[in-house]
């Protein structure tokens, strides 16, 4: 579990702490210590990978879309060098699930890189997300998953719960589950 909070998204720390509490055997790494090397080292043997940080989608060149880690941005090119054979990889940040359809009908974005790296399923976002509602969603989602609920039902239930607190779809609807949903 990696978190890179800053003044623009201070609730990232609260989010990763809440997720870590739901997953008792997790290891929490935050700030500058949440590096590409740590992800490479620990990601290959992790069942669940949760990364809460800033995400950026490059419409002009999706190969350079990425997420901020403690030492650098991790982009699609970098993901081709990773082995992340995880049951679930979550990128909790802005627009982490965005893609562009390139000539030949290929999707280009972080989704492609994560699936190439071996992730079985992904939990991503479709637009720039709100810090507080995203932290609340992730805490609800992982609580449900740790209670034995499947990922698809957990995302559905967490969205319904969040919708009670934040009725506008901007807050509860950006979350996307791709891959194996069991």
Contact map, one row per residue, 1 for C-alpha under 8 A:
11100000000000010001000001111000000000000000000011100000000000000000000000000000000000000000000000000000000000000000000000000000000000000000000000000000000000000000000000000000000000
11110000000000010000000000011100010000000000000011110000000000000000000000000000000000000000000000000000000000000000000000000000000000000000000000000000000000000000000000000000000000
11111000000110010000000000011110010000000000000000111000000000000000100000000000000000000000000000000000000000000000000000000000000000000000000000000000000000000000000000000000000000
01111100000110000000000000000111010000000000000000011100000000000001110000000000000000000000000000000000000000000000000000000000000000000000000000000000000000000000000000000000000000
00111111111110000000000000000110000000000000000000011000000000000000000000000000000000000000000000000000000000000000000000000000000000000000000000000000000000000000000000000000000000
00011111110100000000000000000000000000000000000000000000000000000000000000000000000000000000000000000000000000000000000000000000000000000000000000000000000000000000000000000000000000
00001111110000000000000000000000000000000000000000000000000000000000000000000000000000000000000000000000000000000000000000000000000000000000000000000000000000000000000000000000000000
00001111110000000000000000000000000000000000000000000000000000000000000000000000000000000000000000000000000000000000000000000000000000000000000000000000000000000000000000000000000000
00001111111100000000000000000000000000000000000000000000000000000000000000000000000000000000000000000000000000000000000000000000001000000000000000000000000000000000000000000000000000
00001111111111000000000000000000000000000000000000000000000000000000000000000000000000000000000000000000000000000000000000000000001000000000000000000000000000000000000000000000000000
00001000111111100000000000000000000000000000000000000000000000000000000000000000000000000000000000000000000000000000000000000000001100100000000000000000000000000000000000000000000000
00111100111111110000000000000000000000000000000000011000000000000000000000000000000000000000000000000000000000000000000000000000001000100000000000000000000000000000000000000000000000
00111000011111111000000000000100000000000000000000000000000000000000000000000000000000000000000000000000000000000000000000000000000000000000000000000000000000000000000000000000000000
00000000011111111100000000000000000000000000000000000000000000000000000000000000000000000000000000000000000000000000000000000000000000100000000000000000000000000000000000000000000000
00000000001111111110000000000000000000000000000000010000000000000000000000000000000000000000000000000000000000000000000000000000000000110110000000000000000000000000000000000000000000
11100000000111111111000000010000000000000000000001010000000000000000000000000000000000000000000000000000000000000000000000000000000000000000000000000000000000000000000000000000000000
00000000000011111111100000010000000000000000000000000000000000000000000000000000000000000000000000000000000000000000000000000000000000000000000000000000000000000000000000000000000000
00000000000001111111110000000000000000000000000000000000000000000000000000000000000000000000000000000000000000000000000000000000000000000010000000000000000000000000000000000000000000
00000000000000111111111000000000000000000000000000000000000000000000000000000000000000000000000000000000000000000000000000000000000000000110011000000000000000000000000000000000000000
10000000000000011111111101110000000000000000000000000000000000000000000000000000000000000000000000000000000000000000000000000000000000000000000000000000000000000000000000000000000000
00000000000000001111111100000000000000000000000000000000000000000000000000000000000000000000000000000000000000000000000000000000000000000000000000000000000000000000000000000000000000
00000000000000000111111100000000000000000000000000000000000000000000000000000000000000000000000000000000000000000000000000000000000000000010011001000000000000000000000000000000000000
00000000000000000011111111000000000000000000000000000000000000000000000000000000000000000000000000000000000000000000000000000000000000000000010001000000000000000000000000000000000000
00000000000000000001111111000000000000000000000000000000000000000000000000000000000000000000000000000000000000000000000000000000000000000000000000000000000000000000000000000000000000
00000000000000000000001111100000000000000000000000000000000000000000000000000000000000000000000000000000000000000000000000000000000000000000000000000000000000000000000000000000000000
10000000000000000001001111110000000000000000000000000000000000000000000000000000000000000000000000000000000000000000000000000000000000000000000000000000000000000000000000000000000000
10000000000000000001000011111000000000000000000000000000000000000000000000000000000000000000000000000000000000000000000000000000000000000000000000000000000000000000000000000000000000
11100000000000011001000001111100000000000000000000000000000000000000000000000000000000000000000000000000000000000000000000000000000000000000000000000000000000000000000000000000000000
11100000000000000000000000111110110000000000000000000000000000000000000000000000000000000000000000000000000000000000000000000000000000000000000000000000000000000000000000000000000000
01111000000010000000000000011111110000000000000000000000000000000000010000000000000000000000000000000000000000000000000000000000000000000000000000000000000000000000000000000000000000
00111000000000000000000000001111110000000000000000000000000000000000110000000000000000000000000000000000000000000000000000000000000000000000000000000000000000000000000000000000000000
00010000000000000000000000000111111000000000000000000000000000000000111000000000000000000000000000000000000000000000000000000000000000000000000000000000000000000000000000000000000000
00000000000000000000000000001111111001000000000000000000000000000000011000000000000000000000000000000000000000000000000000000000000000000000000000000000000000000000000000000000000000
01110000000000000000000000001111111101100000000000000000000000000000111000000000000000000000000000000000000000000000000000000000000000000000000000000000000000000000000000000000000000
00000000000000000000000000000001111111100000000000000000000000000000111100000000000000000000000000000000000000000000000000000000000000000000000000000000000000000000000000000000000000
00000000000000000000000000000000011111110000000000000000000000000000111101000000000000000000000000000000000000000000000000000000000000000000000000000000000000000000000000000000000000
00000000000000000000000000000000001111111000000000000000000000000000000000000000000000000000000000000000000000000000000000000000000000000000000000000000000000000000000000000000000000
00000000000000000000000000000000111111111110000000000000000000000000000000000000000000000000000000000000000000000000000000000000000000000000000000000000000000000000000000000000000000
00000000000000000000000000000000011111111110000000000000000000000000000000000000000000000000000000000000000000000000000000000000000000000000000000000000000000000000000000000000000000
00000000000000000000000000000000000111111111000000000000000000000000000000000000011100000000000000000000000000000000000000000000000000000000000000000000000000000000000000000000000000
00000000000000000000000000000000000011111111000000000000000000000000000000000000000000000000000000000000000000000000000000000000000000000000000000000000000000000000000000000000000000
00000000000000000000000000000000000001111111110000000000000000000000000000000000000000000000000000000000000000000000000000000000000000000000000000000000000000000000000000000000000000
00000000000000000000000000000000000001111111110010000000000000000000000000000000001111000000000000000000000000000000000000000000000000000000000000000000000000000000000000000000000000
00000000000000000000000000000000000000011111110000000000000000000000000000000000011111000000000000000000000000000000000000000000000000000000000000000000000000000000000000000000000000
00000000000000000000000000000000000000000111111000000000000000000000000000000000000111000000000000000000000000000000000000000000000000000000000000000000000000000000000000000000000000
00000000000000000000000000000000000000000111111110000000000000000000000000000000000111000000000000000000000000000000000000000000000000000000000000000000000000000000000000000000000000
00000000000000000000000000000000000000000000111110000000000000000000000000000000000011110000000000000000000000000000000000000000000000000000000000000000000000000000000000000000000000
00000000000000000000000000000000000000000000011111000000000000000000000000000000000001111000000000000000000000000000000000000000000000000000000000000000000000000000000000000000000000
11000000000000000000000000000000000000000010011111100000000000000000000000000000000001011100000000000000000000000000000000000000000000000000000000000000000000000000000000000000000000
11000000000000010000000000000000000000000000000111110000000000000000000000000000000000001111000000000000000000000000000000000000000000000000000000000000000000000000000000000000000000
11100000000000000000000000000000000000000000000011111000000000000000000000000000000000001111000000000000000000000000000000000000000000000000000000000000000000000000000000000000000000
01111000000100110000000000000000000000000000000001111100000000000000000000000000000000000011100000000000000000000000000000000000000000000000000000000000000000000000000000000000000000
00111000000100000000000000000000000000000000000000111110000000000011100000000000000000000011100000000000000000000000000000000000000000000000000000000000000000000000000000000000000000
00010000000000000000000000000000000000000000000000011111000000000011000000000000000000000001110000000000000000000000000000000000000000000000000000000000000000000000000000000000000000
00000000000000000000000000000000000000000000000000001111100000001111000000000000000000000000111100000000000000000000000000000000000000000000000000000000000000000000000000000000000000
00000000000000000000000000000000000000000000000000000111110000001110000000000000000000000000011100000000000000000000000000000000000000000000000000000000000000000000000000000000000000
00000000000000000000000000000000000000000000000000000011111001011100000000000000000000000000001101000000000010000000000000000000000000000000000000000000000000000000000000000000000000
00000000000000000000000000000000000000000000000000000001111111111000000000000000000000000000000000000000000000000000000000000000000000000000000000000000000000000000000000000000000000
00000000000000000000000000000000000000000000000000000000111111000000000000000000000000000000000000010000000000000000000000000000000000000000000000000000000000000000000000000000000000
00000000000000000000000000000000000000000000000000000000011111000000000000000000000000000000000000000000000000000000000000000000000000000000000000000000000000000000000000000000000000
00000000000000000000000000000000000000000000000000000000011111111000000000000000000000000000000000000000000000000000000000000000000000000000000000000000000000000000000000000000000000
00000000000000000000000000000000000000000000000000000000111111111000000000010000000000000000000000110000000110000000000000000000000000000000000000000000000000000000000000000000000000
00000000000000000000000000000000000000000000000000000000010011111000000000111000000000000000000000000000000110000000000000000000000000000000000000000000000000000000000000000000000000
00000000000000000000000000000000000000000000000000000000110011111100000000111000000000000000000000000000000000000000000000000000000000000000000000000000000000000000000000000000000000
00000000000000000000000000000000000000000000000000000011110011111110000000110000000000000000000000000000000011000000000000000000000000000000000000000000000000000000000000000000000000
00000000000000000000000000000000000000000000000000000011100000011111000011110000000000000000000100000000000001000000000000000000000000000000000000000000000000000000000000000000000000
00000000000000000000000000000000000000000000000000001111000000001111100011100000000000000000100100000000000000000000000000000000000000000000000000000000000000000000000000000000000000
00010000000000000000000000000000000000000000000000001110000000000111111111000000000000000000000000000000000000000000000000000000000000000000000000000000000000000000000000000000000000
00110000000000000000000000000011011100000000000000001000000000000011111111000000000000000000000000000000000000000000000000000000000000000000000000000000000000000000000000000000000000
00010000000000000000000000000111111100000000000000000000000000000001111100000000000000000000000000000000000000000000000000000000000000000000000000000000000000000000000000000000000000
00000000000000000000000000000001111100000000000000000000000000000001111110000000000000000000000000000000000000000000000000000000000000000000000000000000000000000000000000000000000000
00000000000000000000000000000000001100000000000000000000000000000001111111000000000000000000000000000000000000000000000000000000000000000000000000000000000000000000000000000000000000
00000000000000000000000000000000000000000000000000000000000000000111101111100000000000000000000000000000000000000000000000000000000000000000000000000000000000000000000000000000000000
00000000000000000000000000000000000100000000000000000000000000000111100111110110000000000000000000000000000000000000000000000000000000000000000000000000000000000000000000000000000000
00000000000000000000000000000000000000000000000000000000000000111110000011111110000000000000000000000000000001000000000000000000000000000000000000000000000000000000000000000000000000
00000000000000000000000000000000000000000000000000000000000001111100000001111111000000000000000000000000000011011000000000000000000000000000000000000000000000000000000000000000000000
00000000000000000000000000000000000000000000000000000000000000110000000000111111100000000000000000000000000000001000000000000000000000000000000000000000000000000000000000000000000000
00000000000000000000000000000000000000000000000000000000000000000000000001111111110000000000000000000000000000000000000000000000000000000000000000000000000000000000000000000000000000
00000000000000000000000000000000000000000000000000000000000000000000000001111111110000000000000000000000000000001101100000000000000000000000000000000000000000000000000000000000000000
00000000000000000000000000000000000000000000000000000000000000000000000000011111110000000000000000000000000000001001100000000000000000000000000000000000000000000000000000000000000000
00000000000000000000000000000000000000000000000000000000000000000000000000001111111000000000000000000000000000000000100000000000000000000000000000000000000000000000000000000000000000
00000000000000000000000000000000000000010001000000000000000000000000000000000111111100000000000000000000000000000000100000000000000000000000000000000000000000000000000000000000000000
00000000000000000000000000000000000000010011000000000000000000000000000000000000111110000000000000000000000000000000110000000000000000000000000000000000000000000000000000000000000000
00000000000000000000000000000000000000010011110000000000000000000000000000000000011111000000000000000000000000000100111000000000000000000000000000000000000000000000000000000000000000
00000000000000000000000000000000000000000011111000000000000000000000000000000000001111100000000000000000000000000000111100000000000000000000000000000000000000000000000000000000000000
00000000000000000000000000000000000000000011111110000000000000000000000000000000000111111000000000000000000000000000011110000000000000000000000000000000000000000000000000000000000000
00000000000000000000000000000000000000000000001100000000000000000000000000000000000011111000000000000000000000000000001110000000000000000000000000000000000000000000000000000000000000
00000000000000000000000000000000000000000000001110000000000000000000000000000000000001111100000000000000000000000000001111100000000000000000000000000000000000000000000000000000000000
00000000000000000000000000000000000000000000000111100000000000000000000000000000000001111110000000000000000000000100001111100000000000000000000000000000000000000000000000000000000000
00000000000000000000000000000000000000000000000011100000000000000000000000000000000000011111000000000000000000000000000001110000000000000000000000000000000000000000000000000000000000
00000000000000000000000000000000000000000000000001111000000000000000000000000000000000001111100100000000000000000000000001111000000000000000000000000000000000000000000000000000000000
00000000000000000000000000000000000000000000000001111100000000000000000000000000000000000111110100000000000000000000000000111000000001000000000000000000000000000000000000000000000000
00000000000000000000000000000000000000000000000000011110000000000010000000000000000000000011111100000000000000000000000000011001100000000000000000000000000000000000000000000000000000
00000000000000000000000000000000000000000000000000000111000000000000000000000000000000000001111100000000000000000000000000001111100000000000000000000000000000000000000000000000000000
00000000000000000000000000000000000000000000000000000011100000000000000000000000000000000000111111000000000000000000000000011111100000000000000000000000000000000000000000000000000000
00000000000000000000000000000000000000000000000000000011100000000110000000000000000000000011111111000000000001100000000000011110000000000000000000000000000000000000000000000000000000
00000000000000000000000000000000000000000000000000000000000000000000000000000000000000000000001111100000000011100000000000011110000000000000000000000000000000000000000000000001000000
00000000000000000000000000000000000000000000000000000000100000000000000000000000000000000000001111110000000011100000000000001110000000000000000000000000000000000000000000000000000000
00000000000000000000000000000000000000000000000000000000000001000000000000000000000000000000000011111000001111100000000000000000000000000000000000000000000000000000000000000000000000
00000000000000000000000000000000000000000000000000000000001001000000000000000000000000000000000001111100001110000000000000000000000000000000000000000000000000000000000000000000000000
00000000000000000000000000000000000000000000000000000000000000000000000000000000000000000000000000111110111100000000000000000000000000000000000000000000000000000000000000000000000000
00000000000000000000000000000000000000000000000000000000000000000000000000000000000000000000000000011111111100000000000000000000000000000000000000000000000000000000000000000000000000
00000000000000000000000000000000000000000000000000000000000000000000000000000000000000000000000000001111110000000000000000000000000000000000000000000000000000000000000000000000000000
00000000000000000000000000000000000000000000000000000000000000000000000000000000000000000000000000000111110000000000000000000000000000000000000000000000000000000000000000000000000000
00000000000000000000000000000000000000000000000000000000000000000000000000000000000000000000000000001111111000000000000000000000000000000000000000000000000000000000000000000000000000
00000000000000000000000000000000000000000000000000000000000000000000000000000000000000000000000000001111111100000000000000000000000000000000000000000000000000000000000000000000000000
00000000000000000000000000000000000000000000000000000000000000000000000000000000000000000000000000111100111110010000000000000000000000000000000000000000000000000000000000000000000000
00000000000000000000000000000000000000000000000000000000000001100000000000000000000000000000000000111100011111110000000000000000000000000000000000000000000000000000000000000000000000
00000000000000000000000000000000000000000000000000000000100001101000000000010000000000000000000011110000001111111000000000000000000000000000000000000000000000000000000000000000000000
00000000000000000000000000000000000000000000000000000000000000001100000000110000000000000000000111100000000111111100000000000000000000000000000000000000000000000000000000000000000000
00000000000000000000000000000000000000000000000000000000000000000000000000000000000000000000000111100000000111111110000001000000000000000000000000000000000000000000000000000000000000
00000000000000000000000000000000000000000000000000000000000000000000000000010000000000000000000000000000001111111111000000000000000000000000000000000000000000000000000000000000000000
00000000000000000000000000000000000000000000000000000000000000000000000000011011000000000000000000000000000011111111100000000000000000000000000000000000000000000000000000000000000000
00000000000000000000000000000000000000000000000000000000000000000000000000000010000100001000000000000000000001111111111001000000000000000000000000000000000000000000000000000000000000
00000000000000000000000000000000000000000000000000000000000000000000000000000000000000000000000000000000000000111111111110000000000000000000000000000000000000000000000000000000000000
00000000000000000000000000000000000000000000000000000000000000000000000000000011000000000000000000000000000000011111111000000000000000000000000000000000000000000000000000000000000000
00000000000000000000000000000000000000000000000000000000000000000000000000000011111110000000000000000000000000001111111000000000000000000000000000000000000000000000000000000000000000
00000000000000000000000000000000000000000000000000000000000000000000000000000000001111000000000000000000000000000111111100000000000000000000000000000000000000000000000000000000000000
00000000000000000000000000000000000000000000000000000000000000000000000000000000000111111000000000000000000000000111111111000000000000000000000000000000000000000000000000000000000000
00000000000000000000000000000000000000000000000000000000000000000000000000000000000011111000000000000000000000000010011111000000000000000000000000000000000000000000000000000000001100
00000000000000000000000000000000000000000000000000000000000000000000000000000000000001111000000000000000000000000010001111100000000000000000000000000000000000000000000000000000111110
00000000000000000000000000000000000000000000000000000000000000000000000000000000000000011110000000000000000000100100001111110000000000000000000000000000000000000000000000000001111000
00000000000000000000000000000000000000000000000000000000000000000000000000000000000000011111000000000000000000000000000011111000000000000000000000000000000000000000000000000011110000
00000000000000000000000000000000000000000000000000000000000000000000000000000000000000000111101110000000000000000000000001111100000000000000000000000000000000000000000000000011100000
00000000000000000000000000000000000000000000000000000000000000000000000000000000000000000011111111000000000000000000000000111111100000000000000000000000000000000000000000000111000000
00000000000000000000000000000000000000000000000000000000000000000000000000000000000000000000011111000000000000000000000000011111000000000000000000000000000000000000000000000111000000
00000000000000000000000000000000000000000000000000000000000000000000000000000000000000000000011111000000000000000000000000001111100000000000000000000000000000000000000000000100000000
00000000000000000000000000000000000000000000000000000000000000000000000000000000000000000000111000000000000000000000000000001111110000000000000000000000000000000000000000000000000000
00000000000000000000000000000000000000000000000000000000000000000000000000000000000000000000111000000000000000000000000000001011111011000000000000000000000000000000000001100100000000
00000000000000000000000000000000000000000000000000000000000000000000000000000000000000000000000000000000000000000000000000000001111111000000000000000000000000000000000000100000000000
00000000111100000000000000000000000000000000000000000000000000000000000000000000000000000000000000000000000000000000000000000000111111100000000000000000000000000000000000000000000000
00000000001000000000000000000000000000000000000000000000000000000000000000000000000000000000000000000000000000000000000000000000011111110000000000000000000000000000000000000000000000
00000000000000000000000000000000000000000000000000000000000000000000000000000000000000000000000000000000000000000000000000000000111111111000000000000000000000000100010000110000000000
00000000000000000000000000000000000000000000000000000000000000000000000000000000000000000001000000000000000000000000000000000000111111111100000000000000000000000000000000100000000000
00000000001101100000000000000000000000000000000000000000000000000000000000000000000000000000000000000000000000000000000000000000001111111110000000000000000000000000000000000000000000
00000000000000100000000000000000000000000000000000000000000000000000000000000000000000000000000000000000000000000000000000000000000111111111000000000000000000000100000000000000000000
00000000000000000000000000000000000000000000000000000000000000000000000000000000000000000000000000000000000000000000000000000000000011111111100000000000000001100100000000010000000000
00000000000000100010000000000000000000000000000000000000000000000000000000000000000000000000000000000000000000000000000000000000000001111111110000000000000000000000000000000000000000
00000000000000100110010000000000000000000000000000000000000000000000000000000000000000000000000000000000000000000000000000000000000000111111111000000000000000000000000000000000000000
00000000000000000000000000000000000000000000000000000000000000000000000000000000000000000000000000000000000000000000000000000000000000011111111100000000000001000000000000000000000000
00000000000000000000000000000000000000000000000000000000000000000000000000000000000000000000000000000000000000000000000000000000000000001111111110000000011011000000000000000000000000
00000000000000000010011000000000000000000000000000000000000000000000000000000000000000000000000000000000000000000000000000000000000000000111111111000000010000000000000000000000000000
00000000000000000010010000000000000000000000000000000000000000000000000000000000000000000000000000000000000000000000000000000000000000000011111111100000000000000000000000000000000000
00000000000000000000000000000000000000000000000000000000000000000000000000000000000000000000000000000000000000000000000000000000000000000001111111111000010001000000000000000000000000
00000000000000000000000000000000000000000000000000000000000000000000000000000000000000000000000000000000000000000000000000000000000000000000111111111110010000000000000000000000000000
00000000000000000000011000000000000000000000000000000000000000000000000000000000000000000000000000000000000000000000000000000000000000000000011111111000000000000000000000000000000000
00000000000000000000000000000000000000000000000000000000000000000000000000000000000000000000000000000000000000000000000000000000000000000000001111111000000000000000000000000000000000
00000000000000000000000000000000000000000000000000000000000000000000000000000000000000000000000000000000000000000000000000000000000000000000000111111100000000000000000000000000000000
00000000000000000000000000000000000000000000000000000000000000000000000000000000000000000000000000000000000000000000000000000000000000000000000111111110110000000000000000000000000000
00000000000000000000000000000000000000000000000000000000000000000000000000000000000000000000000000000000000000000000000000000000000000000000000010011111110000000000000000000000000011
00000000000000000000000000000000000000000000000000000000000000000000000000000000000000000000000000000000000000000000000000000000000000000000000010001111111000000000000000000000100011
00000000000000000000000000000000000000000000000000000000000000000000000000000000000000000000000000000000000000000000000000000000000000000000000000000111111100000000000000000000100011
00000000000000000000000000000000000000000000000000000000000000000000000000000000000000000000000000000000000000000000000000000000000000000000000000001111111110000000000000000000000000
00000000000000000000000000000000000000000000000000000000000000000000000000000000000000000000000000000000000000000000000000000000000000000000110110001111111111000000000000000000000000
00000000000000000000000000000000000000000000000000000000000000000000000000000000000000000000000000000000000000000000000000000000000000000000100000000011111111100000000000000010100000
00000000000000000000000000000000000000000000000000000000000000000000000000000000000000000000000000000000000000000000000000000000000000000000000000000001111111110000000000000000000000
00000000000000000000000000000000000000000000000000000000000000000000000000000000000000000000000000000000000000000000000000000000000000000000100000000000111111111000000000000000000000
00000000000000000000000000000000000000000000000000000000000000000000000000000000000000000000000000000000000000000000000000000000000000001001100100000000011111111100000000000000000000
00000000000000000000000000000000000000000000000000000000000000000000000000000000000000000000000000000000000000000000000000000000000000001000000000000000001111111110000000011000000000
00000000000000000000000000000000000000000000000000000000000000000000000000000000000000000000000000000000000000000000000000000000000000000000000000000000000111111111000000010000000000
00000000000000000000000000000000000000000000000000000000000000000000000000000000000000000000000000000000000000000000000000000000000000000000000000000000000011111111100000000000000000
00000000000000000000000000000000000000000000000000000000000000000000000000000000000000000000000000000000000000000000000000000000000010011000000000000000000001111111111000110000000000
00000000000000000000000000000000000000000000000000000000000000000000000000000000000000000000000000000000000000000000000000000000000000000000000000000000000000111111111110110000000000
00000000000000000000000000000000000000000000000000000000000000000000000000000000000000000000000000000000000000000000000000000000000000000000000000000000000000011111111000000000000000
00000000000000000000000000000000000000000000000000000000000000000000000000000000000000000000000000000000000000000000000000000000000000000000000000000000000000001111111000000000000000
00000000000000000000000000000000000000000000000000000000000000000000000000000000000000000000000000000000000000000000000000000000000010000000000000000000000000000111111110110000000000
00000000000000000000000000000000000000000000000000000000000000000000000000000000000000000000000000000000000000000000000000000000000000000000000000000000000000000111111110110000000000
00000000000000000000000000000000000000000000000000000000000000000000000000000000000000000000000000000000000000000000000000000000000000000000000000000000000000000010011111110000000000
00000000000000000000000000000000000000000000000000000000000000000000000000000000000000000000000000000000000000000000000000000000000000000000000000000000000000000010011111111100000000
00000000000000000000000000000000000000000000000000000000000000000000000000000000000000000000000000000000000000000000000000000000100000000000000000000000000000000000000111111100000000
00000000000000000000000000000000000000000000000000000000000000000000000000000000000000000000000000000000000000000000000000000000110011000000000000000000000000000110011111111100000000
00000000000000000000000000000000000000000000000000000000000000000000000000000000000000000000000000000000000000000000000000000000000010001000000000000000000000110110011111111110000000
00000000000000000000000000000000000000000000000000000000000000000000000000000000000000000000000000000000000000000000000000000000000000000000000000000000000000100000000011111110000000
00000000000000000000000000000000000000000000000000000000000000000000000000000000000000000000000000000000000000000000000000001110100000000000000000000000000000000000000011111111000000
00000000000000000000000000000000000000000000000000000000000000000000000000000000000000000000000000000000000000000000000000111100000000000000000000000000001000000000000000011111100000
00000000000000000000000000000000000000000000000000000000000000000000000000000000000000000000000010000000000000000000000001111100000000000000000000000000000000000000000000000111110000
00000000000000000000000000000000000000000000000000000000000000000000000000000000000000000000000000000000000000000000000011110000000000000000000000000011001000000000000000000011111010
00000000000000000000000000000000000000000000000000000000000000000000000000000000000000000000000000000000000000000000000011100000000000000000000000000000000000000000000000000001111110
00000000000000000000000000000000000000000000000000000000000000000000000000000000000000000000000000000000000000000000000111000000000000000000000000000000000000000000000000000000111110
00000000000000000000000000000000000000000000000000000000000000000000000000000000000000000000000000000000000000000000000110000000000000000000000000000000000000000000000000000000011111
00000000000000000000000000000000000000000000000000000000000000000000000000000000000000000000000000000000000000000000000010000000000000000000000000000111000000000000000000000000111111
00000000000000000000000000000000000000000000000000000000000000000000000000000000000000000000000000000000000000000000000000000000000000000000000000000111000000000000000000000000000111
